């Protein structure tokens, strides 16, 4: 009878070990899957942020292109970079910094 109890006891221990290992492997598998899921979610969020930034930059560039074709842009460049004026503009000349050809 003692041998029978030992066998049952050893068999129960073996079943318990099997279920414990199964539970541990299941828990590890779930943890690995969850980590992969979180990484995918984080990557998607980063990509969505990049898309939003690209869309914002696209809108800015479209506005800049539209402005560069306008009369206001042409006038700004003509005045600032080329020194041109419109008819009827008043010109002022600062003579305080002119040496007038004299050496000081």
C-alpha positions, 0 to 999 in steps of 0.5 A: 500500500505504501508503494501505491501512495508513493506512486500517486504522490509522485504522479500528483507531483508530476502533474503539478509540475506539468501544470506549473510549467504550462502556466509559466510558459503561458505567462511568458508567452502573453508577456512577450505578445504584450511587449510586441503589441506595445512596441507596435502601438508606439511605432504607429504613434510615432509614424502618425506624428511624422505624418502630421508633421509632414502634412503641416510642412506641406501646408506651409510650403503650399502657402509659401509657393502661393505667396511667392507667385503673388505681386506682394512677394515680387514687390518685396523682393524688388524693394529689399534685394534690388533696391527698386521703388514704385513711382510716387515713393518718397526717397530719403537719403541719410547724409549723416554717415556720408563722408562726401569724399572728405577724409577725416 
